[in-house]
């Protein structure tokens, strides 16, 4: 088995690399019900539309703010692509989302911690799974 550590993972938004503290990606396909009386009491379905949504979290960098353009992580922004790297970026193992929409970002600030943000996005086109 070849396990990966997330300690070197990163996110690239357009052409901007973002040092992250973590990311998530949920991808799924709709199940379209095709059940009829001819199915002998069993459910049947076909695959519908595929979708993907995710988040990434990073520490706020005052020298390269997330709301700068690039990367323009503001609600409604549509960066050219987002890459979510698995493990060491040198291995070129990543999810490649060719078209996304930024849904929003939430900020977090605590007295005994760094200011951070979590960005929510949705794929608006095809994506490529890691190889």
C-alpha positions in Angstrom: 0.0 0.0 0.0 1.1 3.5 -0.7 -0.4 6.0 1.8 -0.1 9.7 1.4 0.4 12.4 4.1 -1.4 15.7 3.7 1.5 17.7 5.2 2.7 18.8 1.8 -0.7 19.2 0.1 -1.6 22.4 -1.5 -4.3 24.1 -3.6 -3.8 26.0 -6.8 -6.4 28.5 -7.8 -5.9 29.6 -11.3 -2.1 30.1 -11.3 -1.8 31.0 -7.6 -0.5 28.4 -5.1 -2.1 28.5 -1.7 -0.5 27.0 1.3 -3.4 25.3 3.0 -4.1 23.7 6.4 -6.6 21.3 4.8 -9.1 20.6 2.0 -12.2 18.6 1.3 -13.8 17.4 -1.9 -17.2 15.7 -2.2 -18.1 14.3 -5.6 -21.3 12.4 -6.5 -23.7 11.5 -9.2 -27.5 11.9 -9.0 -29.5 8.7 -9.0 -32.5 9.0 -11.3 -35.3 6.7 -10.4 -36.5 4.4 -13.2 -38.5 2.0 -11.0 -41.6 0.7 -12.7 -44.1 -2.1 -12.2 -41.9 -4.2 -14.5 -39.0 -4.3 -11.9 -40.7 -7.1 -9.9 -40.7 -5.0 -6.7 -37.1 -3.9 -6.9 -35.8 -0.3 -7.3 -33.9 0.6 -10.4 -32.1 3.8 -11.4 -29.7 5.3 -13.9 -26.9 7.9 -13.3 -27.8 11.5 -13.7 -25.7 14.6 -13.4 -22.3 14.5 -11.6 -21.3 17.3 -9.2 -18.5 18.2 -6.9 -18.2 20.7 -4.0 -15.4 21.3 -1.6 -13.6 23.5 0.8 -10.1 24.5 1.6 -8.8 26.2 4.7 -5.7 28.4 4.9 -4.1 30.9 7.3 -4.7 34.6 6.3 -1.6 36.1 4.6 -1.7 39.9 4.8 1.0 40.0 2.1 -1.1 37.9 -0.4 -4.7 38.3 0.6 -7.2 35.7 -0.6 -9.4 38.5 -1.9 -6.6 39.9 -4.1 -6.9 39.2 -7.8 -5.5 36.6 -8.2 -6.7 34.4 -6.6 -9.9 36.4 -6.1 -11.7 34.2 -3.6 -14.8 36.3 -3.5 -18.4 35.0 -3.8 -19.3 34.4 -7.4 -15.7 34.5 -8.7 -15.0 31.9 -11.4 -11.2 31.1 -11.4 -10.0 29.2 -14.5 -9.3 26.0 -12.5 -8.6 24.6 -9.0 -6.2 21.8 -8.3 -6.3 20.0 -5.0 -3.0 18.2 -4.5 -2.8 14.9 -2.7 0.5 14.6 -0.7 3.7 16.0 -2.2 2.9 18.4 -5.2 6.1 17.1 -6.9 4.3 13.8 -7.5 1.7 15.7 -9.6 -1.1 13.7 -8.0 -4.2 16.0 -7.8 -7.9 16.5 -8.6 -8.1 19.0 -11.5 -11.3 21.0 -11.5 -11.3 22.8 -14.8 -14.1 25.2 -13.9 -15.3 26.3 -10.5 -17.4 29.0 -8.8 -16.4 30.4 -5.4 -19.5 30.2 -3.2 -18.1 32.1 -0.3 -15.4 32.2 2.4 -15.7 32.3 6.2 -13.1 33.9 8.4 -12.0 32.8 11.9 -10.0 34.8 14.4 -9.1 33.9 17.9 -7.1 35.5 20.6 -4.7 32.5 20.8 -4.6 31.5 17.2 -3.9 32.6 13.6 -6.5 34.3 11.5 -7.7 31.7 9.0 -10.4 31.4 6.3 -12.3 28.5 4.7 -13.3 28.9 1.1 -16.3 27.0 -0.3 -16.4 26.1 -4.0 -18.5 24.2 -6.5 -17.3 22.6 -9.8 -19.1 24.1 -12.8 -17.6 21.8 -15.4 -15.7 18.6 -15.8 -12.9 17.5 -13.5 -10.1 15.0 -13.7 -9.5 12.4 -11.0 -5.9 11.8 -9.8 -3.9 9.3 -11.8 
